[in-house]
């Protein structure tokens, strides 16, 4: 059962889908989950995969388009702004607390890829979130940008893009998945986003250039030790290109915490491959049943 919904965030109207169990009866208050997707993603991609499966297990699951993405308002488009996205997550929680189907005392967040940084960062401040789970987490965007090349040159290009926008009114975008020599990350990313595995034909292969000067300022590792006593579950594949980031988050977080590994899974396998998403969802369900009591 999927409902089209909307709520306000960052002065914008965001659109999403609220997934409810088919067996839901009027007056029943359900545990709820905000699903926070990867960088650049829309609600009909990875968030839908996780929200649909969680709703089938008895949760009210919210998948939404962040500010400037998909069907939500926001301009310039495709601005991967961690701080705005964290506010979107908090406002999504506020939306859930207003719903008659939701038990406001049993709300969790599940983040995938960059959402695995945004979700715990939001929950540090928003104590209405009672548990956090991540899958193929990419919580340290600062490290990701620094590893991409000459980060100072990237910052210079970002500032040039800001000045160009002021002068012309036209935002400057760069490809989210650029052409060039294929490393395992880019190769596996293209196998997802540029194939029929991508369930949103309107997804844009772009990132606002000056998003990078925001991403270099963000790492959920800066605050993740403050998340406790909110429970944290980190899920990663043993072959994931980003496994080290999940391990770093686990090392910095305080108890209660768990690192759950899925044998053979790559980063993008946990986006949609049933043989990897299935074990991830099963572990998330057990985790939430334990902590959303």
PLY file of the C-alpha trace (Angstrom):
ply
format ascii 1.0
element vertex 293
property float x
property float y
property float z
element edge 292
property int vertex1
property int vertex2
end_header
0.00 0.00 0.00
1.67 3.22 -1.19
0.43 6.74 -0.59
1.68 9.91 -2.26
2.63 12.44 0.41
4.27 15.84 0.79
5.87 17.92 3.54
7.83 21.13 3.97
11.61 21.32 4.42
14.16 24.09 3.86
11.28 26.30 2.73
10.48 23.83 -0.04
7.73 21.34 -0.70
9.10 17.79 -0.79
7.25 14.85 -2.29
7.46 11.24 -1.30
5.73 7.91 -0.84
4.53 6.44 2.43
4.48 2.63 2.26
2.10 0.86 4.63
1.58 -2.86 5.26
-1.26 -4.32 3.22
-2.73 -5.69 6.44
-2.78 -2.30 8.17
-6.09 -1.53 9.87
-7.54 1.86 10.74
-6.43 3.06 14.15
-3.33 0.84 14.28
-0.14 2.75 15.09
2.91 1.28 13.41
6.64 1.54 13.96
8.02 3.81 11.25
11.20 4.18 9.23
12.60 7.11 7.25
14.62 5.68 4.36
17.47 7.98 3.28
18.97 7.17 -0.09
22.38 7.49 -1.72
23.91 10.69 -3.08
22.06 11.86 -6.21
19.25 9.35 -5.66
15.50 9.72 -5.93
12.67 8.10 -4.02
11.92 5.56 -6.76
15.39 4.04 -6.69
17.06 2.55 -3.60
14.68 4.19 -1.09
11.75 2.40 -2.75
13.58 -0.95 -2.61
14.06 -0.69 1.14
10.74 1.00 1.94
8.69 -1.61 0.08
10.40 -4.48 1.87
10.17 -2.86 5.29
6.46 -2.11 4.85
5.87 -5.77 4.01
7.36 -6.57 7.43
4.94 -4.28 9.27
6.55 -0.83 9.20
5.30 2.49 7.91
8.22 3.36 5.61
8.81 6.78 4.09
10.81 7.32 0.89
11.09 10.89 -0.36
12.89 13.16 -2.80
15.33 15.49 -1.08
15.38 19.22 -1.71
16.33 19.79 -5.35
15.88 16.17 -6.41
13.21 14.17 -8.21
9.75 15.69 -7.86
10.63 17.91 -4.89
11.13 21.66 -5.07
14.56 23.24 -4.85
16.89 25.12 -7.15
19.59 24.77 -8.33
18.87 21.09 -8.90
21.05 18.15 -7.87
22.72 19.99 -5.00
24.35 17.31 -2.86
24.23 19.45 0.26
24.71 17.20 3.33
23.44 19.83 5.74
20.24 20.51 3.80
19.66 16.78 3.43
20.07 16.27 7.18
17.38 18.91 7.72
15.20 17.06 5.21
15.55 13.91 7.34
14.50 15.76 10.51
11.51 17.24 8.70
10.60 13.79 7.40
10.53 12.61 11.01
8.24 15.52 11.89
5.96 14.47 9.05
5.80 10.92 10.38
4.90 12.10 13.88
1.83 13.79 12.39
0.48 10.62 10.80
-2.31 8.67 12.46
-0.74 5.41 11.19
2.53 6.03 13.03
3.57 5.44 16.61
5.67 8.58 17.19
7.61 6.82 19.94
8.86 4.15 17.48
10.58 5.93 14.60
13.89 4.79 13.08
16.09 5.87 10.18
17.69 3.64 7.57
20.37 5.18 5.35
22.05 3.75 2.25
25.39 5.02 0.87
25.60 8.77 1.65
22.28 8.33 3.45
24.31 6.17 5.81
26.01 9.40 6.88
23.00 11.70 6.78
20.78 9.39 8.86
23.08 9.04 11.90
24.07 12.72 11.71
20.40 13.70 11.83
19.72 11.29 14.69
22.52 12.79 16.80
20.41 15.95 17.11
16.93 14.48 16.58
16.25 12.17 19.50
12.85 11.25 18.12
14.83 8.75 16.03
15.12 5.72 18.29
17.39 3.53 16.13
19.62 3.96 13.07
20.67 1.37 10.49
22.92 1.86 7.47
23.66 -0.26 4.42
26.75 0.28 2.26
27.30 3.42 4.29
29.38 6.28 2.91
29.42 8.47 6.03
32.72 10.29 5.39
32.14 12.52 2.37
35.16 14.59 3.30
37.44 11.60 2.85
35.65 10.71 -0.38
36.27 14.15 -1.89
39.87 14.26 -0.68
40.50 10.88 -2.31
39.07 12.08 -5.65
42.18 14.09 -6.60
43.45 17.61 -6.01
40.76 18.76 -3.61
42.01 22.35 -3.62
41.55 22.47 -7.38
38.05 21.05 -6.92
37.30 23.82 -4.40
38.62 26.41 -6.81
36.35 25.09 -9.54
33.41 25.16 -7.12
34.00 28.80 -6.27
34.32 29.63 -9.95
30.95 27.95 -10.50
29.39 30.14 -7.80
30.68 33.27 -9.51
29.48 32.03 -12.90
26.00 31.45 -11.46
25.92 34.98 -10.08
26.90 36.39 -13.46
24.74 34.20 -15.72
22.01 32.68 -13.56
22.93 29.25 -14.93
24.14 26.62 -12.45
27.15 24.50 -13.35
26.83 20.73 -13.05
29.33 17.92 -13.44
28.51 14.23 -14.06
27.74 12.20 -10.96
29.33 9.25 -12.78
31.98 10.75 -15.02
33.57 9.11 -18.03
37.16 7.98 -17.79
39.13 4.95 -16.65
36.82 2.61 -14.76
37.79 1.91 -11.18
35.64 -0.70 -9.35
33.47 2.04 -7.81
32.63 3.76 -11.09
32.26 0.49 -12.97
29.79 -0.94 -10.45
28.00 2.39 -10.17
27.40 2.51 -13.91
26.09 -1.06 -13.81
23.40 0.20 -11.46
22.57 3.75 -12.55
23.04 3.33 -16.30
21.09 0.08 -16.64
17.58 -1.21 -16.13
18.43 -1.68 -12.44
17.80 2.06 -12.12
14.04 2.28 -11.60
13.75 6.04 -12.19
14.21 6.99 -15.87
14.16 10.67 -14.83
17.25 10.33 -12.62
19.93 12.85 -13.59
23.58 11.91 -13.90
24.70 15.23 -12.45
25.90 16.99 -9.32
25.95 20.73 -8.77
29.62 21.66 -8.93
29.66 23.72 -5.76
28.16 20.82 -3.83
31.74 19.67 -3.47
32.69 22.54 -1.19
29.83 21.43 1.10
30.70 17.75 0.92
34.31 18.43 1.92
32.96 19.97 5.12
30.90 16.90 6.05
31.80 13.68 7.77
29.34 11.88 10.02
32.41 10.52 11.81
32.79 13.96 13.40
29.67 13.43 15.52
28.84 9.72 15.43
30.22 9.14 18.93
27.41 11.44 20.14
24.71 9.15 18.71
24.71 6.82 21.72
22.63 5.65 23.44
20.64 5.50 20.19
21.43 2.02 18.79
23.40 1.83 15.55
23.54 -1.01 13.00
26.07 -0.84 10.16
25.67 -3.30 7.26
28.24 -3.77 4.51
29.31 -6.35 1.98
32.68 -7.98 2.48
33.64 -6.95 -1.08
32.26 -3.40 -0.78
34.50 -0.62 -2.04
33.29 1.39 0.96
33.71 -1.26 3.65
36.48 0.77 5.30
34.04 3.63 5.88
31.57 1.36 7.69
34.44 0.00 9.76
35.59 3.53 10.60
32.07 4.51 11.69
31.82 1.39 13.84
35.18 2.15 15.47
34.17 5.71 16.37
30.60 5.00 17.50
29.79 4.10 21.07
27.66 1.19 22.23
25.10 -0.05 21.45
26.45 -0.75 17.97
26.81 -3.63 15.53
28.71 -4.21 12.29
26.97 -6.85 10.16
28.82 -8.15 7.10
27.24 -9.84 4.08
29.65 -12.21 2.39
30.69 -11.24 -1.14
28.53 -8.13 -1.45
29.85 -5.03 -3.20
28.72 -1.50 -2.39
26.08 -1.41 -5.14
24.90 -5.00 -4.56
23.14 -3.76 -1.43
21.17 -1.27 -3.51
18.90 -3.78 -5.20
20.31 -7.30 -5.61
17.82 -9.61 -3.82
20.52 -11.99 -2.60
22.14 -9.10 -0.71
19.19 -6.83 0.06
17.31 -9.79 1.57
19.86 -10.47 4.35
20.24 -6.73 4.95
16.49 -6.26 5.41
16.26 -9.33 7.64
18.99 -7.97 9.91
17.42 -4.48 9.95
14.06 -6.01 10.88
15.56 -7.96 13.79
17.45 -4.84 14.92
14.35 -2.65 14.81
12.19 -5.22 16.57
14.78 -5.25 19.36
15.04 -1.48 19.73
11.63 -0.11 18.75
9.88 -1.82 21.63
0 1
1 2
2 3
3 4
4 5
5 6
6 7
7 8
8 9
9 10
10 11
11 12
12 13
13 14
14 15
15 16
16 17
17 18
18 19
19 20
20 21
21 22
22 23
23 24
24 25
25 26
26 27
27 28
28 29
29 30
30 31
31 32
32 33
33 34
34 35
35 36
36 37
37 38
38 39
39 40
40 41
41 42
42 43
43 44
44 45
45 46
46 47
47 48
48 49
49 50
50 51
51 52
52 53
53 54
54 55
55 56
56 57
57 58
58 59
59 60
60 61
61 62
62 63
63 64
64 65
65 66
66 67
67 68
68 69
69 70
70 71
71 72
72 73
73 74
74 75
75 76
76 77
77 78
78 79
79 80
80 81
81 82
82 83
83 84
84 85
85 86
86 87
87 88
88 89
89 90
90 91
91 92
92 93
93 94
94 95
95 96
96 97
97 98
98 99
99 100
100 101
101 102
102 103
103 104
104 105
105 106
106 107
107 108
108 109
109 110
110 111
111 112
112 113
113 114
114 115
115 116
116 117
117 118
118 119
119 120
120 121
121 122
122 123
123 124
124 125
125 126
126 127
127 128
128 129
129 130
130 131
131 132
132 133
133 134
134 135
135 136
136 137
137 138
138 139
139 140
140 141
141 142
142 143
143 144
144 145
145 146
146 147
147 148
148 149
149 150
150 151
151 152
152 153
153 154
154 155
155 156
156 157
157 158
158 159
159 160
160 161
161 162
162 163
163 164
164 165
165 166
166 167
167 168
168 169
169 170
170 171
171 172
172 173
173 174
174 175
175 176
176 177
177 178
178 179
179 180
180 181
181 182
182 183
183 184
184 185
185 186
186 187
187 188
188 189
189 190
190 191
191 192
192 193
193 194
194 195
195 196
196 197
197 198
198 199
199 200
200 201
201 202
202 203
203 204
204 205
205 206
206 207
207 208
208 209
209 210
210 211
211 212
212 213
213 214
214 215
215 216
216 217
217 218
218 219
219 220
220 221
221 222
222 223
223 224
224 225
225 226
226 227
227 228
228 229
229 230
230 231
231 232
232 233
233 234
234 235
235 236
236 237
237 238
238 239
239 240
240 241
241 242
242 243
243 244
244 245
245 246
246 247
247 248
248 249
249 250
250 251
251 252
252 253
253 254
254 255
255 256
256 257
257 258
258 259
259 260
260 261
261 262
262 263
263 264
264 265
265 266
266 267
267 268
268 269
269 270
270 271
271 272
272 273
273 274
274 275
275 276
276 277
277 278
278 279
279 280
280 281
281 282
282 283
283 284
284 285
285 286
286 287
287 288
288 289
289 290
290 291
291 292
